[in-house]
Amino acid sequence: MNTTDTTGATAASPGAPLRSGAAALLRRTLRGHASGVTVITVPGPAGFTASSFTSVSLEPALVSFCLDAEISAAPAVLRAEHFAVHLLGARHTGLARTFARWSPDRFAAPGWTDHRLGPPLFPSAAGWLVAGVTLRQRIGDHWLIVGELADAAPPAASSPDHHDASAAGPLIHHNGSFASAAPLPPG
């Protein structure tokens, strides 16, 4: 049995197929899920802010992200043989915002360099990795991109002020806004 909430979206009972309003329902539901924020870059240069980055496998070392097929960076990402993923801390909110909105030149600001495999790198990120593309798969209105690790700088090694890395906390996206995660007391 489907029910309609006050916004007009249809919510399905467990096991029933979603019909109209599924995208709105999914968006509203996932707003409550906190996700780490990254900036993904490819040669061009091109890039975008993503909260869909995740590890896939340790052997081989694979990572993935999802790419909206309609964003301006999509053609460059789909052509790229390598990509860089920048793990962001709370102090990188400006970088996340720059790459989250349309901008004629997201790379106008100083602070980036080209990695030897091609993608632009922001060495001041809390951590970064570069991967070679192993899979591009269209899924709905997005592309799933999988890559095998080629190089990385973990957070403590890559941050110029790594002695402060835990004080700022990682940048997350939750309820439509950027936020910072803080450790909870042991317990």
Secondary structure, DSSP 4 states (H G I P E B T S, - for coil): -EEE-TTS-EEEPTTSPP-TTHHHHHHHHHTTS-EE-EEEEETTTEEEEES--EEEETTTTEEEEEEETTSTTHHHHHH-SEEEEEE-BGGGHHHHHHHHS--TTTT-SS--EE-TTSSEE-TTSSEEEEEEEEEEEEETTEEEEEEEEEEEE-HHHH-TTGGGHHHH-BEEEETTEEEE--PPPP-
